[in-house]
Amino acid sequence: MTEFARISIVSTAETALKKLKNAKIGVYNCKKDGARFIFSIKSKDVKKVFAIFSKPCYNISMQASRQKRLLNLALNRIGLLAGALMFLIITAVSNLFIFRIEVGGSGSYLGTEVRRIIYEAGFSEFQAFRKFDAPSATGKILSLPSVTFCNIEKRGSTLYIDVEVDEVHGGRVSYKPLLSDRDGTVRNVIVVCGTPAVENGSKVYKGDTLIYPYTVLNEEKVDCVAVGYVELECKGVYEYCAESESEIALKSAYAQANLYAENITNRTHTVKPVENGVAYVIEFTYLQKLSINME
């Protein structure tokens, strides 16, 4: 590519063009600016032009070519360009990765549990956002107590999670552990939030903790609300008095078990004599569901 130089002299156009024509120098892009005549020549002719107009009266000067001006500008501002490039790189990286999780809305008190769900869905800070299973996490968050709305949105390098709860039931959340109100054997444990304190087959007694109100994040205990339920298999006994033994009396004795418990799984009886008749001693087994923050 041929390079050109821009020349400026104090002269009439006629005089300058005549001298340049006599020297067989090509002239391009001519322009008058007051007393000055400005034109372009090939860079290889610069020395000849300066020799032709060497007298002080011509007051000759040269402007750098467009390419050189751009190069000089770039060199003079290389630090600025490097900073801009670094900014673009950092911005691009920030848009690909998430560095912070922010939980807001009326359900922000569930923040610890929301973060646990986010982590279980395959996300953690300083990872690419595309690796995060947002639909799965949204479904689990909506299953938390009283949660009616959940929106997960990425803004820059922050993951914003808006959690809204039912205003009527939102204030009824208990921050206590789930305790057993009777003796029994654990048959089922479902924990939505918190940490189970028992497992299937465990023998528990009245006052024992069933679900702890904390979760474990990065090997550290973090307080949260306990949400879930435990089914206990329990035993009971009662007496039913009748004038004498009969099928009707036995059915009535068995039916009375429903006054003591629901979900009865087994009943047995023995009969003993008492004053004015007999007493049916009914021993029964039943399932009792104990829950917390499941409304």
C-alpha positions as CSV (number, residue, x, y, z in Angstrom):
1,M,0.0,0.0,0.0
2,T,1.3,3.4,-1.0
3,E,1.8,5.9,1.9
4,F,1.0,9.5,1.6
5,A,2.1,12.6,3.4
6,R,0.1,15.8,3.9
7,I,2.0,19.0,3.2
8,S,1.0,22.5,4.2
9,I,2.7,25.7,2.8
10,V,2.1,29.4,2.7
11,S,1.7,29.9,-1.0
12,T,-0.9,30.4,-3.8
13,A,-2.2,27.2,-5.3
14,E,-1.0,28.2,-8.8
15,T,2.6,28.8,-7.7
16,A,2.8,25.6,-5.7
17,L,1.2,23.4,-8.4
18,K,3.5,24.8,-11.1
19,K,6.6,24.0,-9.1
20,L,5.4,20.5,-8.3
21,K,4.5,19.9,-11.9
22,N,7.9,21.0,-13.1
23,A,9.5,18.5,-10.6
24,K,7.1,15.8,-11.8
25,I,5.6,15.2,-8.4
26,G,2.1,13.9,-8.2
27,V,-0.3,16.0,-6.1
28,Y,-3.5,14.7,-4.5
29,N,-6.4,16.0,-2.3
30,C,-5.6,19.7,-2.7
31,K,-7.3,22.2,-0.4
32,K,-7.0,25.9,0.4
33,D,-7.1,27.2,3.9
34,G,-6.7,30.9,4.1
35,A,-3.1,31.7,3.0
36,R,-2.1,28.1,3.2
37,F,-2.2,25.5,0.4
38,I,-2.6,21.9,1.7
39,F,-2.1,18.8,-0.5
40,S,-1.0,15.2,-0.3
41,I,2.0,13.6,-2.0
42,K,3.6,10.2,-2.0
43,S,5.9,9.7,1.1
44,K,8.9,9.0,-1.2
45,D,8.6,12.6,-2.5
46,V,8.7,14.4,0.8
47,K,12.4,15.3,0.6
48,K,12.0,16.7,-2.9
49,V,9.1,18.9,-1.9
50,F,10.9,20.3,1.1
51,A,13.8,21.1,-1.2
52,I,11.6,22.9,-3.6
53,F,9.9,25.0,-0.9
54,S,13.0,25.5,1.2
55,K,12.7,29.3,1.3
56,P,11.4,30.6,4.6
57,C,8.6,32.5,2.9
58,Y,6.8,29.2,2.1
59,N,6.7,28.2,5.8
60,I,6.3,24.5,4.9
61,S,5.2,21.8,7.3
62,M,4.1,18.2,7.1
63,Q,1.3,16.3,8.7
64,A,1.7,12.6,9.4
65,S,-0.2,10.1,7.2
66,R,-3.5,8.8,8.5
67,Q,-1.8,5.4,9.3
68,K,1.0,7.0,11.2
69,R,-1.3,9.3,13.1
70,L,-3.4,6.3,14.2
71,L,-0.2,4.4,15.1
72,N,1.1,7.3,17.1
73,L,-2.2,7.7,18.8
74,A,-2.2,4.1,19.7
75,L,1.4,4.2,21.0
76,N,0.7,7.3,23.0
77,R,-2.3,5.7,24.6
78,I,-1.2,2.1,24.9
79,G,-1.8,2.1,28.6
80,L,-5.4,3.3,28.1
81,L,-5.9,0.6,25.5
82,A,-4.4,-2.1,27.7
83,G,-6.7,-1.0,30.6
84,A,-9.7,-1.0,28.3
85,L,-8.8,-4.5,27.1
86,M,-8.4,-5.8,30.6
87,F,-11.8,-4.2,31.5
88,L,-13.5,-6.1,28.6
89,I,-11.8,-9.4,29.7
90,I,-12.9,-8.9,33.3
91,T,-16.5,-8.0,32.2
92,A,-16.7,-11.0,30.0
93,V,-15.5,-13.3,32.8
94,S,-17.9,-11.7,35.3
95,N,-20.8,-12.4,33.0
96,L,-19.8,-16.1,32.7
97,F,-19.3,-16.7,36.5
98,I,-21.3,-16.0,39.6
99,F,-19.4,-14.7,42.6
100,R,-22.3,-13.9,45.1
101,I,-25.7,-15.2,46.0
102,E,-28.3,-12.8,47.4
103,V,-31.7,-14.0,48.8
104,G,-34.4,-11.3,49.1
105,G,-38.1,-11.0,49.5
106,S,-40.5,-11.7,52.4
107,G,-38.9,-15.2,52.6
108,S,-35.3,-14.0,53.0
109,Y,-35.3,-15.6,56.5
110,L,-35.0,-18.9,54.6
111,G,-31.7,-17.8,53.1
112,T,-29.6,-20.6,54.6
113,E,-31.9,-23.3,53.3
114,V,-32.2,-21.6,49.9
115,R,-28.4,-21.6,49.6
116,R,-28.3,-25.3,50.5
117,I,-30.8,-26.1,47.8
118,I,-28.8,-24.0,45.3
119,Y,-25.6,-25.9,46.2
120,E,-27.4,-29.3,45.9
121,A,-28.6,-28.3,42.5
122,G,-25.0,-28.2,41.3
123,F,-24.1,-24.6,41.8
124,S,-21.5,-22.9,43.9
125,E,-19.8,-19.5,43.8
126,F,-17.0,-19.0,41.3
127,Q,-18.5,-21.5,38.8
128,A,-19.9,-20.9,35.4
129,F,-23.7,-20.1,35.6
130,R,-24.5,-22.5,32.7
131,K,-23.7,-25.4,35.1
132,F,-26.6,-24.5,37.4
133,D,-29.9,-26.4,37.3
134,A,-32.2,-23.5,38.1
135,P,-35.5,-25.3,37.4
136,S,-34.7,-28.0,39.9
137,A,-33.7,-25.5,42.5
138,T,-36.9,-23.4,42.0
139,G,-39.1,-26.4,42.5
140,K,-37.3,-27.3,45.8
141,I,-37.5,-23.7,47.1
142,L,-41.2,-23.6,46.4
143,S,-41.6,-26.7,48.6
144,L,-40.3,-24.8,51.6
145,P,-42.8,-23.8,54.3
146,S,-45.3,-21.1,53.2
147,V,-43.3,-20.2,50.0
148,T,-45.6,-19.1,47.3
149,F,-43.2,-17.5,44.7
150,C,-39.6,-18.0,43.7
151,N,-37.6,-16.2,41.0
152,I,-33.9,-16.9,40.2
153,E,-32.2,-14.2,38.1
154,K,-28.6,-13.6,37.2
155,R,-27.5,-10.0,37.2
156,G,-23.9,-9.6,36.3
157,S,-21.9,-11.7,38.7
158,T,-24.6,-12.0,41.3
159,L,-27.4,-14.6,41.5
160,Y,-30.5,-12.9,42.9
161,I,-33.2,-15.2,44.4
162,D,-36.5,-13.6,45.2
163,V,-38.5,-15.7,47.7
164,E,-42.0,-14.7,48.7
165,V,-44.1,-16.4,51.5
166,D,-47.8,-16.4,52.4
167,E,-48.4,-13.4,54.6
168,V,-50.9,-15.3,56.7
169,H,-48.7,-18.3,57.5
170,G,-45.3,-16.7,57.0
171,G,-45.2,-15.5,60.6
172,R,-45.9,-18.9,62.1
173,V,-42.5,-20.4,61.3
174,S,-40.9,-22.1,64.3
175,Y,-37.2,-21.9,64.7
176,K,-37.1,-24.7,67.3
177,P,-36.1,-28.3,66.7
178,L,-38.8,-31.0,66.2
179,L,-39.1,-32.9,69.5
180,S,-40.9,-36.2,70.1
181,D,-44.0,-36.0,72.3
182,R,-44.1,-39.8,73.0
183,D,-42.1,-43.0,73.0
184,G,-41.9,-45.0,69.8
185,T,-39.8,-46.4,67.0
186,V,-38.9,-44.4,63.9
187,R,-40.5,-45.7,60.7
188,N,-40.1,-42.8,58.3
189,V,-38.0,-39.5,58.3
190,I,-38.6,-36.7,55.8
191,V,-36.5,-33.6,56.2
192,V,-37.0,-30.7,53.8
193,C,-34.9,-28.2,55.8
194,G,-32.6,-28.9,58.7
195,T,-30.8,-32.1,59.7
196,P,-32.3,-35.4,60.8
197,A,-31.5,-36.4,64.3
198,V,-32.8,-40.0,64.0
199,E,-33.0,-42.7,61.3
200,N,-35.4,-45.5,60.5
201,G,-35.5,-48.1,63.2
202,S,-34.3,-45.8,65.9
203,K,-36.0,-46.1,69.3
204,V,-37.0,-42.6,70.7
205,Y,-38.5,-41.3,73.9
206,K,-40.6,-38.4,74.8
207,G,-38.5,-35.2,74.6
208,D,-35.9,-36.6,72.1
209,T,-34.9,-34.4,69.2
210,L,-36.1,-35.6,65.8
211,I,-35.0,-32.8,63.4
212,Y,-32.3,-30.2,64.2
213,P,-32.8,-26.6,63.0
214,Y,-29.4,-26.4,61.3
215,T,-27.8,-27.5,58.2
216,V,-24.2,-28.2,57.3
217,L,-22.5,-26.0,54.6
218,N,-18.8,-26.5,53.9
219,E,-18.5,-28.7,57.0
220,E,-19.9,-25.9,59.2
221,K,-23.2,-25.9,61.1
222,V,-25.4,-23.0,59.9
223,D,-28.7,-22.2,61.7
224,C,-31.9,-22.6,59.7
225,V,-35.6,-23.5,60.2
226,A,-36.4,-27.2,60.7
227,V,-39.0,-28.4,58.1
228,G,-40.2,-32.0,57.8
229,Y,-41.9,-34.8,59.6
230,V,-41.2,-38.1,61.4
231,E,-43.5,-41.1,61.6
232,L,-43.3,-43.1,64.8
233,E,-44.7,-46.5,65.5
234,C,-46.1,-46.4,69.0
235,K,-47.9,-48.7,71.4
236,G,-50.9,-48.2,73.6
237,V,-53.1,-50.1,76.0
238,Y,-56.6,-49.5,77.5
239,E,-59.4,-51.4,79.2
240,Y,-63.0,-51.8,78.1
241,C,-65.5,-53.1,80.6
242,A,-68.6,-55.2,79.6
243,E,-71.2,-57.3,81.5
244,S,-69.9,-60.5,79.8
245,E,-67.8,-61.8,77.0
246,S,-69.4,-61.6,73.6
247,E,-68.6,-60.8,69.9
248,I,-70.5,-57.5,70.3
249,A,-68.5,-56.5,73.4
250,L,-65.2,-57.4,71.6
251,K,-66.1,-55.3,68.6
252,S,-67.0,-52.4,70.8
253,A,-63.7,-52.8,72.7
254,Y,-61.7,-52.7,69.5
255,A,-63.7,-49.8,68.1
256,Q,-62.8,-47.7,71.1
257,A,-59.2,-47.8,70.1
258,N,-60.1,-45.1,67.5
259,L,-60.6,-42.7,70.5
260,Y,-57.0,-43.1,71.4
261,A,-55.2,-43.0,68.1
262,E,-55.5,-42.8,64.3
263,N,-53.7,-45.1,61.8
264,I,-53.9,-48.2,64.0
265,T,-51.9,-51.0,62.5
266,N,-52.5,-53.8,65.0
267,R,-54.7,-54.8,67.9
268,T,-54.7,-57.7,70.4
269,H,-56.7,-58.4,73.5
270,T,-57.0,-60.3,76.7
271,V,-60.0,-60.7,79.0
272,K,-60.0,-60.6,82.8
273,P,-62.8,-60.8,85.3
274,V,-63.8,-57.7,87.2
275,E,-66.6,-56.7,89.5
276,N,-69.9,-56.8,87.7
277,G,-68.5,-58.4,84.5
278,V,-65.3,-58.6,82.5
279,A,-62.6,-56.2,81.2
280,Y,-61.1,-56.4,77.7
281,V,-57.4,-55.3,77.9
282,I,-56.7,-54.0,74.4
283,E,-53.1,-53.5,73.3
284,F,-52.6,-51.7,70.0
285,T,-49.9,-50.4,67.7
286,Y,-50.4,-47.2,65.7
287,L,-48.4,-44.7,63.5
288,Q,-48.1,-41.1,64.7
289,K,-46.9,-38.4,62.4
290,L,-44.9,-35.5,64.1
291,S,-44.2,-32.5,61.9
292,I,-42.8,-29.0,62.1
293,N,-43.3,-26.0,59.7
294,M,-45.3,-28.1,57.3
295,E,-48.4,-26.0,57.2
